[in-house]
C-alpha cells in the first residue's frame, strides 16, 4: 500500500509539473521574460478583455484567491516582471503596447516645448534700464503692471521728474521697488517685450526642427 501511495504521489507531482510547464510555455515566448517571480514575490496581472488593467506583487505564501472575491481573482494570471498596465495578454502571451508613431512623438514634443516656452516667458528677464543689470518679473500680473507703467510714462504733460516704482532684483539678489524715470520704465518694458519675442522665436525654431525630424531619436533629442 505504501508503495502504491508513493507511485500515485509521484504521478500527481509529475502531472502538476507538466501542467505548470504548459501554463508557462506561452509566457516564455516573451523575449525579456526571465521569471514569473520578483525576488521571493509573485507577479500577477489582471486581464480584462485582453488588456492588463492591474499588476500586483504578492509574497509567495499568498495567492490572489485569498485576497479577491472569486470573480475578480479569476481575472488574474501569473505574469512576468516586465508586464505593466496597458500591456495585452492573448493566448498566454504578454505583449507590450506598440511604440508610439513618430507623428504622436512629434505632437507630444511640441506640446512639451510649448509648455517650456510659456514657463520661460513668465520666468523673468534681464534689463539694464536702471544703468546696471536687474531682473524683472514677467508673470501675467507683472506684464500687466509693466504695460500700465509704460502707458503712464507716455501720457502728455508729465510732471517734471516723473517716476514710477517697479519691482526688480539687483545682482546682489535683493528685490525692491525701485524708482524708474519715464525713459527707464520704457526701456524695461521694451526689454520685457524683447524677452517674450525671443522665447517665441526660439519655440518657432524648435518646432520647425521637430516637424522636419525623420527619426524618433531626433525628435526626442530636441529640448528647450
Protein Blocks (a to p, Z undefined) as FASTA:
>chain_A
ZZmmmmmmmmmmmmmmmmmmmmmmmmmmpmklmbfcehjaccddddeehiafbdcdddfk
bcfklmmcfklmmmpccddfkbcghiaceehiacddddddfklmmmmmmmmmmmmmmmmm
mnopadfklopacdddfbfklmmmmmmmmmmmmpghiaehiacddddddfkopacddddd
fklmmmmmmmmmmmmmmmmmmmmmmmmmmmmpcbfklmmmpcZZ
